[in-house]
């Protein structure tokens, strides 16, 4: 699993280097909640939080470049959705067909 800090050019390079990769964008439930989460950490001053908010909006503008979108409103649900995406990707035909070739041959014989 790879997490990108800067999305624009990095995502393009990732797709070139790993064309079979699956990309997942994790969204906050709202701008207000994102701001509350950043402020609630108590780690950054107002200036840093404002910069991070601007960066977040710029990054979120790339959402359509991703294969999947997950909203991190309820952590447990978001985690379940992430696991489901990963499992479904692992079970895709292109990944399973060669692995299950012997079984498929015997079932169809």
C-alpha atoms as one frame of an Amber mdcrd trajectory, in Angstrom:
protein
   0.000   0.000   0.000   1.356   3.398  -0.967   0.203   6.724   0.411   0.834
   9.827  -1.652   1.474  13.140   0.032   1.402  15.176  -3.161  -1.184  13.917
  -5.578  -0.927  15.575  -8.996   2.273  14.368 -10.646   2.825  11.500  -8.208
  -0.414   9.788  -9.250   0.530  10.038 -12.918   3.936   8.494 -12.204   2.340
   5.755 -10.106   0.002   4.804 -12.944   2.948   4.590 -15.328   5.150   2.560
 -12.970   2.363   0.359 -11.607  -0.487   0.319 -14.134  -2.236  -2.479 -12.227
  -2.376  -0.398  -9.064  -5.655   0.559  -7.433  -5.977   4.069  -6.091  -8.187
   5.039  -3.174  -8.873   8.612  -2.111  -9.973   9.041   1.494 -12.192  12.084
   1.895 -13.259  13.903   5.037 -17.032  14.073   5.597 -16.915  17.876   5.265
 -14.530  20.817   5.251 -15.718  21.766   8.736 -14.934  18.306  10.112 -11.495
  18.364   8.491 -10.762  21.724  10.124 -12.026  20.435  13.499  -9.813  17.359
  13.237  -6.735  19.429  12.442  -7.453  21.869  15.257  -8.323  19.051  17.668
  -4.869  17.552  17.346  -3.436  20.619  19.036  -0.175  20.265  17.098  -0.307
  23.156  14.648  -0.866  26.871  14.920  -3.534  28.746  12.951  -1.180  29.517
  10.037  -0.189  25.889   9.575  -3.804  24.720   9.776  -4.848  27.263   7.127
  -2.039  26.082   4.828  -3.023  22.463   5.378  -6.657  23.309   4.615  -5.655
  24.981   1.324  -3.464  21.982   0.468  -6.320  19.597   1.289  -8.754  21.409
  -1.008  -6.170  21.360  -3.814  -5.591  17.633  -3.291  -9.317  16.864  -3.132
  -9.739  18.466  -6.549  -7.983  15.349  -7.941 -10.652  12.950  -6.617 -11.795
  11.934 -10.121  -8.334  10.551 -10.897  -8.779   7.777  -8.316 -10.410   4.384
  -8.727 -12.294   4.515  -5.424 -13.509   7.142  -2.978 -13.981   6.454   0.736
 -15.468   8.990   3.122 -13.851   8.851   6.558 -16.885   9.850   8.596 -17.152
   6.711  10.704 -13.701   5.132  11.119 -15.006   1.581  11.447 -17.103   1.880
   8.284 -14.252   3.530   6.346 -11.899   0.737   7.411 -14.432  -1.890   6.312
 -14.782  -0.167   2.947 -11.000  -0.047   2.489 -10.699  -3.744   3.320 -13.517
  -4.537   0.884 -11.785  -2.690  -1.937  -8.528  -4.511  -1.276 -10.225  -7.916
  -1.071 -12.247  -7.351  -4.250  -9.093  -6.291  -6.089  -7.317  -9.462  -4.960
 -10.250 -11.570  -6.194 -10.458 -10.003  -9.658 -10.474 -12.408 -12.599  -7.113
 -11.235 -13.917  -5.476 -12.130 -10.586  -7.380 -15.343  -9.931  -7.447 -17.053
 -13.340  -3.801 -18.140 -13.427  -3.771 -19.031  -9.741  -6.875 -21.184 -10.125
  -6.052 -22.661 -13.528  -5.732 -26.253 -12.252  -9.001 -26.027 -10.339 -10.804
 -24.449 -13.272  -9.487 -27.109 -15.650 -10.612 -29.937 -13.373 -14.047 -28.383
 -12.834 -14.623 -27.972 -16.562 -13.247 -31.351 -17.618
